[in-house]
Amino acid sequence: GENVEQHPSTLSVQEGDSAVIKCTYSDSASNYFPWYKQELGKRPQLIIDIRSNVGEKKDQRIAVTLNKTAKHFSLHITETQPEDSAVYFCAASKITGGYNKLIFGAGTRLAVHP
Amino acid sequence: SQTIHQWPATLVQPVGSPLSLECTVEGTSNPNLYWYRQAAGRGLQLLFYSVGIGQISSEVPQNLSASRPQDRQFILSSKKLLLSDSGFYLCAWSGQGYEQYFGPGTRLTVT
């Protein structure tokens, strides 16, 4: 079955620096790749996603890139702020039978230090 | 706009007791519904998903079951809880698009 690996497991940056989190997936038929941000004790929040027909997507300080050939995708956060501190999860899926079965990475704990 | 509710928010139950967690969605029809479990400090594990009333698919063999008695209601149950059932249970929904949105979750502690 599909497997998603996420690196690094922890990431510490200074405020204003950039942060990059990388994920690889195993199923070449996967066509949807969301990123979620989870603050302590809260629900995961969808922050950005990308579909397989797009190579890059940007939303203000965050961007996601997708390399279908290499089967990996990355989250880029620029000008990091302390409120970016959270656990970030990547996921991959292929739409099958009308539902969206997400396979999640293990998560990256990002700490942004003032 | 769509809203997803879960209750209870927290629950402490003894080993061997039954469990019932409820999830409801407002503002949409015929959503796909999902139950996930998150162990402390870990990732998200898909437990069940449903594409319609009475249609339940299980992802992993376990001590839990799910039901969907109404279009926008999804219930997670157990007859006898185990210590290993402790965790953060999250319900999620998706519509016609790809996006999946999570509810606020239920934190379950089995003692």
Contacts between the chains, C-beta under 8 A, distances in Angstrom:
chain1	res1	chain2	res2	distance
A	32	B	98	4.5
A	34	B	98	7.6
A	34	B	99	7.1
A	34	B	100	7.2
A	36	B	102	7.9
A	42	B	104	7.8
A	42	B	105	8.0
A	43	B	90	6.3
A	43	B	102	4.3
A	43	B	103	6.4
A	43	B	104	5.4
A	43	B	105	5.4
A	44	B	44	7.0
A	44	B	90	7.3
A	44	B	102	5.2
A	45	B	102	7.6
A	46	B	99	6.0
A	46	B	100	7.2
A	46	B	101	6.5
A	49	B	98	6.9
A	49	B	99	6.7
A	51	B	98	7.0
A	89	B	43	6.6
A	89	B	44	6.6
A	93	B	98	7.5
A	95	B	98	6.6
A	97	B	51	6.9
A	98	B	32	7.0
A	98	B	51	5.6
A	99	B	32	4.5
A	99	B	49	5.7
A	99	B	51	5.2
A	99	B	94	7.2
A	100	B	32	6.7
A	100	B	94	5.0
A	100	B	98	5.7
A	100	B	100	5.7
A	101	B	46	6.7
A	101	B	49	6.7
A	102	B	44	7.8
A	102	B	46	7.0
A	102	B	100	6.0
A	103	B	46	7.8
A	104	B	43	5.0
A	104	B	44	4.5
A	105	B	43	6.6
A	106	B	42	7.3
A	106	B	43	4.7
A	107	B	42	7.7
A	107	B	43	5.3
